[in-house]
Amino acid sequence: AHHAEAPPWKSFRDKFQEKRVLQFTATPFREDGQKVDGQLVYVYPLRLAQTEGYFRPIRFRPVFEFNQARGDQKIAEAAVEELHADVTGKHVVMARVGTRPRATDVLTIYQAIGDFNPVIIHSGLSKRAQDKAKAKLFSGASRIVICVDMLGEGFDMPELKIAAFHDVRKSLAITLQLAGRFTRTRADLGNAV
């Protein structure tokens, strides 16, 4: 429902003007300040989802560094330390960056650390290259992915448990929504960092 005002969604929904339309969203607000179309019928609060075990806690591990290059190195080292400490052997790091050039720079840092076969995914890669990187993640051949605004909505990989924010979004709400992807539960996985 939070995409309802985007032209492609609006055009699709308008084809059903004579029908009742039921829309779902996990984010009942819009960044542009517009109201989400329709009437709220049911709200499932986050605290109830946590109580009922749908989301696990996130352990915050701060990295303090004001120089971006040194900060990227420290964040990458902390993320790899978390992978080494992962007792399940299944956790995957998502290193989030803001631009494609930053993705390339940050990939180089993770590659220099030499562990976990990092891959990069962004919309500038061919579909084949994206699919190849995703296959490495799903097979466990890689446990680190550097991405630019990818692997968000519609991407289901509960093993994403370590979020390394090299660049944060301009909006706290969007950053929190992305962090929420790491809280999904599965019996064989631990908590997110």
C-alpha positions as CSV (number, residue, x, y, z in Angstrom):
1,A,0.0,0.0,0.0
2,H,2.9,2.4,0.6
3,H,3.7,2.2,-3.1
4,A,0.1,3.0,-4.1
5,E,0.9,6.5,-5.4
6,A,3.8,5.4,-7.6
7,P,2.7,5.8,-11.2
8,P,3.0,2.0,-12.1
9,W,1.0,0.9,-9.0
10,K,-1.5,3.7,-9.4
11,S,-2.1,2.8,-13.0
12,F,-2.6,-0.9,-12.1
13,R,-4.9,-0.2,-9.2
14,D,-7.0,2.2,-11.3
15,K,-7.9,-0.7,-13.5
16,F,-10.0,-2.0,-10.6
17,Q,-11.9,1.2,-9.7
18,E,-15.2,-0.6,-9.6
19,K,-13.9,-3.3,-7.3
20,R,-12.8,-3.4,-3.7
21,V,-9.0,-3.4,-3.4
22,L,-7.2,-4.8,-0.3
23,Q,-3.7,-3.5,0.1
24,F,-1.0,-4.6,2.6
25,T,2.0,-2.9,3.9
26,A,4.6,-3.3,6.6
27,T,5.3,0.4,6.4
28,P,2.0,2.4,6.8
29,F,3.7,5.7,6.1
30,R,5.3,7.4,3.1
31,E,8.6,9.3,3.0
32,D,7.0,12.1,0.9
33,G,4.4,12.8,3.7
34,Q,1.4,11.7,1.6
35,K,-1.2,9.5,3.3
36,V,-1.3,5.9,2.4
37,D,-4.4,5.4,0.3
38,G,-7.4,3.7,1.8
39,Q,-8.8,2.9,5.2
40,L,-6.8,1.1,7.9
41,V,-8.6,-2.2,8.7
42,Y,-6.0,-3.9,10.9
43,V,-2.7,-2.8,12.5
44,Y,-0.3,-5.4,13.7
45,P,2.1,-3.6,16.1
46,L,5.8,-4.3,16.0
47,R,5.8,-5.0,19.8
48,L,3.3,-7.7,19.2
49,A,5.3,-9.2,16.4
50,Q,8.3,-9.2,18.8
51,T,6.3,-10.8,21.6
52,E,5.0,-13.5,19.3
53,G,8.5,-14.3,18.1
54,Y,8.4,-13.0,14.5
55,F,11.3,-10.7,15.0
56,R,14.4,-11.1,17.1
57,P,16.4,-8.4,18.8
58,I,19.3,-6.6,17.1
59,R,22.6,-6.2,19.0
60,F,24.1,-2.9,18.1
61,R,27.8,-2.8,17.6
62,P,29.0,0.7,17.2
63,V,32.1,1.7,15.2
64,F,33.4,5.2,15.9
65,E,35.6,6.7,13.2
66,F,35.2,10.1,11.5
67,N,37.6,9.4,8.6
68,Q,35.5,7.6,6.0
69,A,38.3,5.4,4.7
70,R,39.4,4.3,8.2
71,G,35.7,3.9,9.1
72,D,35.1,1.6,6.2
73,Q,38.0,-0.5,7.2
74,K,36.9,-0.7,10.8
75,I,33.3,-1.5,9.8
76,A,34.5,-4.3,7.5
77,E,36.8,-5.7,10.2
78,A,33.9,-5.6,12.8
79,A,31.6,-7.4,10.3
80,V,34.1,-10.1,9.6
81,E,34.7,-10.6,13.3
82,E,31.0,-11.1,13.8
83,L,31.0,-13.7,11.0
84,H,33.9,-15.5,12.7
85,A,32.0,-15.4,16.0
86,D,28.8,-16.8,14.4
87,V,28.3,-20.2,16.0
88,T,25.6,-21.2,13.5
89,G,28.1,-20.8,10.5
90,K,25.2,-19.5,8.5
91,H,25.1,-15.7,9.0
92,V,25.6,-13.4,6.0
93,V,26.8,-9.8,6.1
94,M,25.1,-7.1,4.0
95,A,27.4,-4.2,3.6
96,R,25.2,-1.3,2.6
97,V,26.7,1.6,0.6
98,G,25.2,4.6,-1.1
99,T,26.7,4.5,-4.6
100,R,28.2,2.1,-7.1
101,P,31.7,3.6,-6.9
102,R,31.5,3.2,-3.1
103,A,30.4,-0.4,-3.5
104,T,33.5,-1.1,-5.6
105,D,35.7,0.6,-3.0
106,V,34.1,-1.3,-0.1
107,L,34.3,-4.6,-2.0
108,T,38.1,-4.1,-2.3
109,I,38.3,-3.7,1.5
110,Y,36.4,-6.9,2.2
111,Q,38.4,-8.7,-0.4
112,A,41.7,-7.6,1.2
113,I,40.5,-9.0,4.5
114,G,40.5,-12.3,2.6
115,D,37.6,-14.2,4.2
116,F,34.1,-15.3,3.2
117,N,34.3,-14.6,-0.6
118,P,32.5,-11.2,-0.8
119,V,30.3,-10.4,-3.7
120,I,28.7,-7.2,-5.0
121,I,25.2,-6.5,-6.2
122,H,23.7,-3.4,-7.7
123,S,21.3,-2.5,-10.5
124,G,24.2,-1.6,-12.8
125,L,25.2,-5.2,-13.0
126,S,23.7,-7.5,-15.6
127,K,20.9,-9.8,-14.5
128,R,23.3,-12.7,-15.1
129,A,26.0,-11.1,-12.8
130,Q,23.3,-10.4,-10.1
131,D,22.0,-14.0,-10.3
132,K,25.5,-15.4,-10.0
133,A,26.2,-13.3,-6.9
134,K,22.9,-14.3,-5.4
135,A,23.6,-18.0,-6.1
136,K,26.9,-17.7,-4.2
137,L,25.0,-16.2,-1.3
138,F,22.3,-18.9,-1.2
139,S,24.8,-21.7,-1.6
140,G,27.0,-20.4,1.2
141,A,30.0,-19.9,-1.1
142,S,29.9,-16.2,-0.2
143,R,28.8,-14.8,3.2
144,I,29.3,-11.1,2.5
145,V,27.4,-9.0,0.0
146,I,28.1,-5.4,-0.7
147,C,25.0,-3.7,-2.2
148,V,23.5,-0.4,-3.2
149,D,19.8,-0.2,-2.5
150,M,19.3,-3.9,-3.4
151,L,18.1,-7.0,-1.5
152,G,15.4,-4.9,0.2
153,E,11.7,-5.5,-0.5
154,G,10.8,-8.9,-1.8
155,F,14.2,-10.4,-1.1
156,D,13.9,-13.3,1.4
157,M,17.2,-14.5,3.0
158,P,16.8,-15.0,6.8
159,E,20.6,-15.7,6.9
160,L,21.2,-11.9,6.5
161,K,22.0,-11.3,10.2
162,I,24.9,-8.8,10.1
163,A,24.2,-5.3,8.8
164,A,27.3,-3.2,8.1
165,F,26.1,0.3,7.3
166,H,29.0,1.9,5.5
167,D,26.6,4.6,4.3
168,V,23.2,5.3,6.0
169,R,20.1,6.4,4.2
170,K,19.0,10.0,4.5
171,S,15.9,8.8,6.3
172,L,16.0,7.1,9.7
173,A,12.7,5.4,8.8
174,I,14.2,3.7,5.7
175,T,17.3,2.7,7.6
176,L,15.2,1.1,10.4
177,Q,13.1,-0.7,7.8
178,L,16.2,-2.1,6.2
179,A,17.6,-3.1,9.6
180,G,14.3,-4.9,10.3
181,R,15.2,-7.4,7.5
182,F,17.8,-8.8,9.8
183,T,15.4,-9.6,12.6
184,R,13.6,-12.4,10.9
185,T,13.5,-15.6,12.9
186,R,14.4,-19.2,12.1
187,A,15.1,-21.9,14.7
188,D,18.7,-22.5,13.4
189,L,19.7,-18.8,13.3
190,G,20.6,-16.5,16.1
191,N,20.1,-12.8,16.6
192,A,21.1,-9.9,14.3
193,V,24.0,-7.5,14.7
